Amino acid sequence: MAEDAPSYDPPLPIISGLTCRCPRCGKGPLFSGFLQMAKSCKACGLDFSFADPADGPAFFVMTAIGMIVIAVFTYVEVVYHPPLWVHAVTVFPALILGCLGGLRPVKAWLVASQYFHKAEEAKFSSLGGHGEGGFGNRGKARDRAA
C-alpha cells in the first residue's frame, strides 16, 4: 500500500447500513435516490459498482414486516374482534410503510456486508469436471461400456 494512500477504518456493516453511509469511510451517502445507489462515495471515492444486493433486501423486509404485521393483526382479531374496516385502514398502511421504511437500511446493510466481507461471485473448481460418468461424459462412458 502506498504511503500517501489514506487508511480507512470501516464501520461495522450494521452501522453503515442503518445510517445509509459508505461502507468504507462511513461518511459519504450510499444512495443518490430513494433506492438508487450512488456511483461512488463523495467522501472517499469508493466505486459502488461491486454492490449487487439483488432482491435480497425486498425479500428480507417483506418477510419480516409481513410476519410482524400479521402477528399483530391476528392478536387484535382474536382479542378485540374489530370490524373489517379497522383492519383495512391499519394493516395495509402498516405493511406498505413498514416495507418502504425498511428497504433503504436493509439494502445499505447488505451492500456494506458485501464490502466488509469482500463478497464476490462464486467460483467452483469442479464445475464441468465431474469425471467419468459426469454430466458431460454420460454418452462417452456408455459407449465405452458397450
Long-range contacts (C-beta under 8 A, 24 or more apart in sequence): 6-44, 8-44, 10-115, 10-116, 11-112, 12-116, 13-109, 13-112, 13-113, 13-115, 13-116, 14-109, 14-112, 16-108, 16-109, 16-112, 17-105, 17-106, 17-108, 17-109, 17-110, 17-111, 17-112, 17-113, 18-105, 18-108, 18-109, 19-108, 20-104, 20-105, 20-108, 21-108, 22-46, 23-111, 23-112, 23-114, 23-115, 23-116, 24-115, 30-108, 30-111, 30-112, 31-104, 31-108, 34-104, 35-103, 35-104, 35-107, 37-111, 46-115, 48-111, 50-114, 50-115, 51-111, 51-114, 51-115, 52-114, 53-107, 53-110, 53-111, 53-114, 56-110, 57-103, 57-106, 57-107, 57-110, 58-103, 60-106, 61-98, 61-99, 61-102, 61-103, 61-106, 62-99, 64-102, 65-94, 65-95, 65-98, 65-99, 65-102, 66-95, 68-98, 69-94, 69-95, 69-98
